[in-house]
Amino acid sequence: MSRRKAKQGVQEDMAAGSVTLESIAAQLSTLSTQNTKNFQELSTSVSGLRDDINSLRLEITEVKQSVEDAHKEIDLIKTEVIPAQVRALQNQVNELTTKLLAAEMYSKKQNLLFWGIPHEATEDVEKKVREFMAVKLHVGDAETIPFVNVHRLPRMKGNPIIVKFVSQLHRDAVLRAAYKLPPHSGMGVSQHLPVALQKMKAEFRSAFDDARKKGRKPKFRIDGAQVILVVGERSFKTSQSY
């Protein structure tokens, strides 16, 4: 009886072991299938990630190229475009400055400044100018030369008298006569120049005085917007060239 029970128990244990192996095999098969599926999904993900990385690399390359192109354009603007525009604007400014200077010179071309005529509280400046032209400059028709107006320039250093002539011929004749005034006499006649030309003329002062001391009779000539120092047969456009 005992042997029969033991045999039966062994058979039951074997049966139980057979069921467990089959279950394990099924689970392994399921696991293998799942792993295969997971691997395929992972492979697909890795492939997609690889494509994304390649796309990102391409975008980075394009961005780098765009940055390089932008730097080239900026360099071009800095080295060529902006300087060219600046030069063009400077040329326009110079042209406008020259035109304004020419217009100012035209408005003053019939004016002369008389220096060294003493100022008095009550004075007839026109009478003083005519006496100056007759006595100091030896102008024959000093009493009859027509003027547009005559007045002092109190804000200008030296307090000169400005005279606007009706005739350019009379104005030029008086200016020529003034060249005969002795040096360092404290008297003089000069053109009524724009401020810009006055500054140019002032730069020649030492050269002008030197030439006058040497008896070379210097004078100034206005050529457009340029002041030129004339000494004998030589002309100087800058004081350094004297």
Disulfide bonds with the S-S distance in Angstrom:
none
